[in-house]
Amino acid sequence: MHEILIGTMAGAGENTPAYVDKLIPLGFECFQFNYWESFKGFGPAAMAEAVMDKLRSHGIRVSAVSLFANVMGDGEEGETARKQWRELIDSVHLFDCDLVTGFTGRVSGTVPENIERFREVWTPLAEYAEDRKVRIAWENCPMGGDWFRGGWNIAHNPDAWELMFDAVPAPNVGLEWEPCHQMVQLIDPLPQIEKWCSKFFHIHGKDATVRRDIVARHGIGGSKTFCWHRTPGFGDSNWTNIISELRRFGYHGNIDIEGWHDPVYREGLELTGQVHALEYLKNCRGGVFVQA
């Protein structure tokens, strides 16, 4: 029986080992380490050397290692992103892990207009990863984009997922799914699990609060904010139902809390919110695993 571990995300960099030392006593069971745009001089081999002995000694797993960049972009930044994705694929085993995650990338135009570039970039990366027994998962964050425009990611909508997995039908590519990113599009995330669970390789623990009264009066494009990203336990989702559905349809990954977004539990209350989310999600999964 696979137990769903509950952990948190940590930015990858020179300060990460000290952050990990601070979090280990708080009860997190796993970590996701993520780079933003590039390695910035502290690549995955150095990162693994800095943290893995300590994590292994505490029995803490690494769920995924991530590079969030515009992999489909033209020019030097896109080329660097593709090169570093390959390096991450080569290095992820140093974390006792087989999962690399991030954005798809995006060029100008609608989601369908991006599919040929998506196929061109991700087919060789998926093959490169499969040869090394590595899986790839794309996060479902819109990054401010929608069906018609955007600059970072096309994997934010189930209609896009249909096009993506038709274009790159590799068994080792999937999604890094987060309910929040569906809720802010006014999509109910729960029914997605039955259809897409086989493509869910990793889950981000982030929730949302949607103010339906504001939507009713002002819509979603007016001057009033209609939704907020929330730490689990403070938003609208019932994570007991989410985890039950994930178990029912065969999910075999972990859940890592994505903090640093909650409008209330932030700054001095950030870790208070994350530890609350940790305990909340542990309870939602049924508490401590007991062997039958």
Buried (B, 14 or more C-beta within 10 A) or exposed (E): EEEBBBBBBBEBBEEBBEBBEEBBEEEBBBBBBBBBEBBEEBBBEBBBEBBBEEBEEEEBBBBBBBBBBBBBBEEEBBEBBBEBBBBBBBBBEBBEBBBBBBBBBBBEEBBEEBBEBBBEBBBEBBEBBBEBEBBBBBBBBBBEBEBEEBBBBBBBBBEBBEBBBEBBEBEBBBBBBBBBBBBBBEBEBBEBBEEBBEBBBBBBBBBBBBBEEBBEEBEBEEEEEBBBBBBBBBBBBEBBEBBBBBBEBEBEBBBBBBBBBBEEBBEEEBBEBBBBBBBBBBBBBBEEEEEE
